[in-house]
């Protein structure tokens, strides 16, 4: 067991002043196990007791270059000497927007905000303003932030409550959401061509938007079947529905142009956050000018005190420069493939039935004898074995999420040497789990 004397002392203090001792529900591991971090550098983090970990959580995705990247930090430090928040447009904001438009296929106009939740909230409002319709489609197991409209049938929702595949029931996440809001959403199985086609045909007159994570950011990065995203685009074009790619996790991670580039499908709007700032809080939403131009002028409201603030713009500018000037994501994918192949071989050698999933830069695996293509298939996952393996990894100094639904995130700082170290510790962890 790792020493956590200092961590526990700090967390005991946290319990007195922070609800459950954390600032996000998902950070709470219980009164005696919740981690307390002190610092991070590159692909490693250290807790308050000095325990060192190779990090595959990366703040749940924002860290694309590495913790405390000198290039990004120096750019931010220099920029904030000139101030941060002005309630006005800045030249740096314009420069960053120009770079995104140049980098992302089909991107014409955008707006900045601060979090992925804000980006998806504003994208939904924009779609409603553009179409003059109110309802929207989302896919089961996908997470689009923490605002009321989208907190239905996420990866954490009980599968037993989702109803039959042919007539899905939106499952509310938590309390505090008005009951009538569920009437505005249709939740459908991911990768089901027929289900989405039927829903669109039956309800297109009231559906403003179709939200989709191009690959499942909360279910081991499961990717779309061949032609599925193009199928969604065709339906949306035919029935005047705004197709929204939620790229909060995939943007500036799968490729410089995100899922649009990786999968060759251009939606009407995309939402971005996480990798955009390498850990600094920044987000954006944008796409076709015709759709985005409904914002402002007495039409759709978008506002925010801290949108495009100087710190976030400097961080984003640095990240975009680094990604555009060197093949960071392509090289990362090669190392990700090597990690994925190694994990696969170790599980095979141990006789554990499993499924590898996801893009090399956002990947994972499930212990399962049956294929998993969407959230309902998780009933076949051996979660207990996965959690045992991840617990062994944590004790050995490699930190991937213990929840099998959460993918492994990679960053530029995950070197070949770190991949090798990970695989060696994974082999030991698997063997310990199998023989326990």
C-alpha positions in Angstrom: 0.0 0.0 0.0 1.2 3.5 -0.8 1.8 6.0 2.0 -0.9 8.6 2.1 -0.4 10.2 5.5 0.0 13.8 4.2 -2.8 13.2 1.6 -5.2 12.0 4.2 -4.4 15.0 6.5 -5.1 17.4 3.7 -8.2 15.6 2.6 -9.6 15.6 6.1 -9.2 19.4 6.0 -10.9 19.5 2.6 -13.9 17.6 4.0 -14.5 20.5 6.4 -14.7 23.2 3.7 -15.4 21.5 0.3 -18.5 19.4 -0.3 -17.2 15.8 -0.2 -13.8 17.3 -0.2 -13.7 17.9 -3.9 -14.7 20.3 -6.7 -16.1 17.7 -9.0 -18.2 14.7 -8.1 -16.0 12.3 -10.1 -12.9 13.2 -8.0 -14.3 11.6 -4.9 -13.0 8.1 -4.1 -14.3 7.9 -0.5 -13.3 9.4 2.8 -10.1 7.3 3.1 -8.9 6.9 -0.5 -9.4 10.2 -2.4 -6.1 11.3 -3.9 -4.5 14.7 -3.2 -2.1 15.8 -5.9 0.8 18.2 -5.5 2.3 18.6 -8.9 2.8 17.3 -12.4 5.5 17.5 -15.0 5.5 15.9 -18.5 3.7 12.5 -18.3 4.1 12.1 -14.5 2.3 13.4 -11.4 3.1 13.3 -7.7 0.7 13.2 -4.8 1.1 15.1 -1.5 3.1 12.2 -0.1 5.6 12.2 -3.0 4.2 9.1 -4.6 5.1 9.2 -8.3 2.8 8.0 -11.1 2.9 7.8 -14.9 -0.3 9.6 -15.7 -2.8 8.2 -18.3 -5.7 10.3 -16.9 -4.2 13.6 -17.9 -6.9 15.6 -16.1 -9.4 13.5 -18.2 -8.0 14.6 -21.4 -6.8 18.2 -21.5 -3.1 17.5 -21.2 -2.0 16.9 -24.8 1.6 18.0 -24.6 2.5 17.2 -21.0 1.9 18.7 -17.5 3.5 22.1 -16.9 4.8 22.3 -20.5 7.4 25.0 -20.5 6.5 26.3 -24.0 2.9 26.9 -23.0 3.6 28.2 -19.5 6.1 30.7 -20.8 3.7 32.0 -23.4 1.0 32.5 -20.7 3.4 34.1 -18.3 4.5 36.6 -20.9 1.0 37.4 -22.1 -0.6 38.0 -18.7 1.9 40.8 -18.1 -0.4 42.8 -20.4 -3.6 42.0 -18.5 -6.1 39.2 -18.8 -9.7 40.3 -19.0 -10.9 43.5 -20.8 -14.5 43.0 -21.9 -13.3 43.6 -25.4 -11.8 41.8 -28.4 -8.1 41.4 -28.5 -5.7 40.8 -31.4 -4.5 37.6 -29.8 -8.1 36.3 -29.8 -8.4 37.0 -33.5 -5.1 35.3 -34.2 -6.1 32.2 -32.4 -9.5 32.1 -34.1 -7.7 32.4 -37.5 -5.5 29.5 -36.7 -8.4 27.3 -35.7 -10.3 28.2 -38.9 -7.2 27.3 -40.9 -6.5 24.1 -39.0 -10.0 22.6 -38.8 -11.7 21.4 -42.0 -14.9 23.2 -42.7 -14.6 25.7 -39.8 -15.8 29.1 -40.9 -16.7 31.0 -37.7 -16.5 30.4 -34.0 -16.9 31.8 -30.5 -14.7 31.2 -27.5 -15.9 30.2 -24.0 -14.4 28.5 -21.0 -15.5 24.9 -20.5 -16.9 22.0 -22.6 -20.2 22.3 -20.7 -20.5 25.9 -21.9 -19.6 25.0 -25.4 -22.2 22.3 -25.8 -24.8 24.5 -24.1 -24.3 27.3 -26.5 -24.1 25.0 -29.5 -27.5 23.6 -28.6 -29.0 27.0 -28.2 -27.5 28.1 -31.6 -29.0 25.1 -33.3 -32.4 25.8 -31.9 -32.1 29.5 -33.0 -31.1 28.4 -36.5 -33.8 25.8 -37.0 -36.6 27.3 -34.9 -37.0 23.8 -33.4 -36.5 22.7 -29.8 -35.7 19.0 -29.4 -32.5 17.2 -30.0 -31.0 13.7 -30.4 -28.1 12.4 -28.3 -26.6 8.9 -28.2 -26.7 6.7 -25.1 -23.4 6.6 -23.2 -22.2 9.9 -24.4 -21.5 12.8 -22.1 -21.9 16.4 -23.3 -21.2 18.3 -20.1 -23.1 19.1 -16.9 -26.0 21.3 -18.0 -29.6 20.1 -17.6 -30.5 19.4 -21.2 -27.8 16.8 -21.8 -27.7 14.9 -18.5 -29.5 11.9 -19.8 -28.4 8.4 -20.6 -24.7 8.9 -20.1 -22.1 6.3 -19.5 -22.9 6.3 -15.8 -26.6 5.7 -16.3 -28.0 2.3 -15.3 -28.4 0.2 -18.4 -31.4 -1.5 -17.0 -33.3 1.8 -16.9 -32.7 2.6 -20.6 -35.7 0.5 -21.8 -35.7 -1.6 -25.0 -33.3 -0.7 -27.9 -36.3 -0.1 -30.1 -37.9 2.4 -27.7 -35.2 3.9 -25.5 -36.0 5.8 -22.4 -33.9 8.9 -21.4 -32.4 8.2 -18.0 -31.8 11.3 -15.9 -28.4 11.7 -14.3 -28.9 12.8 -10.7 -31.5 15.0 -9.1 -32.2 18.7 -9.5 -33.3 18.6 -13.1 -36.9 19.6 -14.0 -38.8 16.5 -15.0 -40.2 18.1 -18.2 -36.7 18.6 -19.7 -36.6 14.9 -20.6 -39.3 15.7 -23.1 -36.7 17.7 -25.2 -34.3 14.8 -25.8 -34.3 11.6 -27.8 -31.6 9.1 -26.6 -30.6 6.5 -29.2 -28.1 3.6 -29.3 -24.7 4.6 -30.8 -23.7 2.9 -34.0 -27.3 1.9 -34.8 -28.0 3.1 -38.3 -31.7 2.1 -38.3 -32.6 3.5 -35.0 -31.4 7.0 -35.8 -32.9 6.9 -39.3 -36.3 6.0 -37.8 -36.2 8.6 -35.1 -35.3 11.3 -37.6 -38.1 10.3 -40.0 -40.6 10.2 -37.2 -39.6 13.4 -35.4 -37.6 15.7 -37.8 -40.2 18.4 -37.6 -39.3 19.1 -33.9 -35.6 18.1 -33.9 -33.2 21.0 -34.0 -29.9 19.2 -33.4 -28.1 15.9 -33.4 -25.3 15.7 -30.8 -22.6 13.0 -31.2 -19.2 12.3 -29.7 -17.5 11.0 -32.9 -15.9 8.3 -30.7 -17.2 7.5 -27.2 -15.1 9.5 -24.8 -16.5 7.8 -21.7 -16.7 4.3 -23.1 -13.0 3.4 -23.8 -13.0 5.6 -26.9 -15.2 3.2 -29.0 -15.1 4.4 -32.6 -18.0 4.7 -35.0 -18.8 2.0 -37.5 -17.7 2.6 -41.1 -20.2 5.1 -42.6 -22.0 5.9 -39.4 -21.0 9.5 -39.1 -21.6 10.1 -42.8 -25.1 8.5 -42.3 -25.8 11.1 -39.6 -24.6 13.9 -41.8 -26.9 12.7 -44.7 -29.9 12.6 -42.4 -29.3 16.0 -40.9 -28.8 17.6 -44.3 -32.0 16.1 -45.6 -34.2 17.1 -42.6 -32.8 20.5 -41.6 -31.1 19.3 -38.4 -27.9 20.8 -37.1 -25.3 18.1 -36.8 -23.0 18.8 -33.8 -19.8 17.0 -33.2 -18.9 17.1 -29.5 -15.1 17.3 -29.8 -14.4 18.3 -26.3 -12.2 15.2 -26.0 -11.3 14.4 -29.6 -10.5 17.9 -30.8 -6.8 18.6 -31.3 -6.2 15.0 -30.1 -7.1 12.6 -32.8 -5.6 14.9 -35.4 -4.9 18.7 -35.8 -8.3 18.9 -37.4 -9.9 16.6 -34.8 -12.6 14.1 -35.8 -13.5 16.1 -38.9 -10.1 15.3 -40.2 -9.8 11.8 -38.7 -13.2 10.5 -40.0 -13.7 12.8 -43.0 -17.1 14.1 -42.1 -17.9 17.8 -41.6 -20.7 18.7 -39.2 -22.5 22.0 -38.9 -21.0 22.8 -35.5 -18.2 21.3 -33.4 -17.4 22.0 -29.7 -13.9 22.0 -28.3 -12.1 22.3 -25.0 -9.6 20.1 -23.1 -6.6 19.7 -25.5 -7.1 23.2 -26.9 -5.3 24.7 -23.9 -3.1 21.9 -22.5 -4.8 22.2 -19.2 -5.7 25.9 -19.2 -9.5 26.5 -19.1 -10.6 27.3 -22.7 -13.3 26.2 -25.0 -14.9 27.0 -28.3 -17.8 26.2 -30.6 -18.1 26.9 -34.2 -18.7 25.7 -37.8 -20.7 26.9 -40.7 -21.0 30.6 -40.9 -24.7 30.4 -41.9 -25.5 28.6 -38.6 -23.2 30.6 -36.4 -24.4 34.0 -37.7 -27.7 33.6 -35.8 -25.7 34.5 -32.7 -26.1 38.2 -31.6 -28.1 41.0 -33.2 -31.1 40.3 -31.1 -31.2 36.6 -31.9 -29.3 33.9 -30.1 -27.5 34.9 -26.8 -23.9 34.0 -26.2 -22.0 35.9 -23.5 -19.3 35.3 -20.9 -17.0 37.5 -18.8 -14.0 35.3 -19.2 -14.4 34.1 -22.8 -11.2 34.5 -24.7 -9.3 35.8 -21.7 -5.6 36.5 -22.1 -4.3 33.5 -20.2 -6.5 31.0 -22.2 -5.7 32.6 -25.5 -2.0 32.6 -24.9 -2.1 28.9 -23.9 -4.2 28.0 -27.0 -2.0 30.0 -29.3 1.1 28.1 -28.0 -0.7 24.7 -28.3 -1.8 25.4 -31.9 1.7 26.6 -32.9 3.3 23.5 -31.5 0.7 21.2 -33.2 1.0 22.9 -36.6 4.8 23.2 -36.6 5.6 19.5 -35.8 3.9 16.1 -36.2 3.0 15.9 -32.5 -0.2 13.9 -32.9 1.1 11.7 -35.6 4.1 10.7 -33.6 1.9 10.3 -30.5 -0.4 7.9 -32.4 2.6 5.7 -33.3 3.5 5.4 -29.6 -0.1 4.9 -28.8 -0.3 2.0 -31.3 2.8 0.4 -29.6 1.1 0.8 -26.2 -2.1 -0.7 -27.5 -0.4 -3.6 -29.2 1.6 -4.3 -26.0 -1.5 -4.2 -23.7 -3.3 -6.5 -26.2 -0.5 -9.1 -26.2 -0.1 -9.1 -22.4 -3.9 -9.7 -21.9 -3.8 -12.4 -24.6 -0.8 -14.2 -23.0 -2.7 -14.1 -19.6 -5.7 -15.8 -21.1 -8.0 -12.9 -20.4 -10.7 -12.4 -23.1 -10.8 -8.7 -24.0 -11.5 -6.0 -26.5 -9.1 -3.3 -27.4 -10.8 0.0 -28.4 -10.3 3.5 -29.5 -7.9 5.7 -31.4 -4.3 5.3 -30.3 -4.4 8.8 -28.7 -7.5 8.0 -26.7 -7.8 4.3 -26.2 -8.7 1.6 -23.7 -9.7 -2.0 -23.3 -12.5 -4.1 -21.7 -12.3 -7.5 -20.2 -15.1 -9.2 -22.1 -16.0 -12.2 -24.1 -18.5 -10.4 -26.3 -18.0 -7.4 -28.6 -18.9 -4.0 -27.2 -20.0 -1.4 -29.7 -22.1 0.9 -27.5 -23.1 1.5 -23.9 -25.6 -1.3 -23.6 -23.0 -3.9 -24.4 -21.1 -3.0 -21.2 -23.3 -5.6 -19.4 -20.7 -8.1 -20.7 -17.7 -6.3 -19.2 -15.8 -7.9 -16.3 -15.4 -4.7 -14.3 -14.1 -6.4 -11.2 -11.1 -7.9 -13.0 -10.4 -4.5 -14.8 -10.5 -2.7 -11.4 -8.2 -5.2 -9.8 -5.6 -4.7 -12.6 -5.8 -0.9 -12.4 -5.5 -1.1 -8.6 -2.3 -3.1 -9.1 -1.1 -0.5 -11.6 -1.7 2.3 -9.2 0.3 0.6 -6.5 3.1 0.2 -9.0 3.1 3.9 -10.0 1.0 3.9 -13.2 -2.3 5.8 -13.0 -5.1 5.0 -15.4 -8.7 5.4 -14.5 -10.0 2.4 -12.4 -13.4 2.7 -14.2 -13.2 0.5 -17.4 -15.4 2.9 -19.2 -12.8 5.7 -19.0 -10.2 5.7 -21.8 -6.4 6.0 -21.4 -5.2 9.5 -22.6 -1.7 9.9 -24.1 0.3 13.1 -24.4 3.5 14.2 -26.2 5.5 13.5 -23.1 4.7 9.8 -23.1 8.0 8.7 -24.5 9.0 5.3 -25.8 10.8 4.7 -22.4 7.6 5.6 -20.5 5.6 3.2 -22.8 8.1 0.4 -22.0 7.9 1.1 -18.3 4.1 1.0 -18.5 4.0 -2.3 -20.3 6.4 -3.9 -17.8 4.3 -2.8 -14.9 1.1 -3.8 -16.7 2.4 -7.3 -17.2 3.2 -7.6 -13.5 -0.2 -6.1 -12.6 -2.1 -8.5 -14.9 -0.2 -11.5 -13.5 -0.9 -10.5 -10.0 -4.6 -10.0 -10.8 -4.9 -13.4 -12.5 -3.2 -15.3 -9.7 -4.9 -13.4 -6.8 
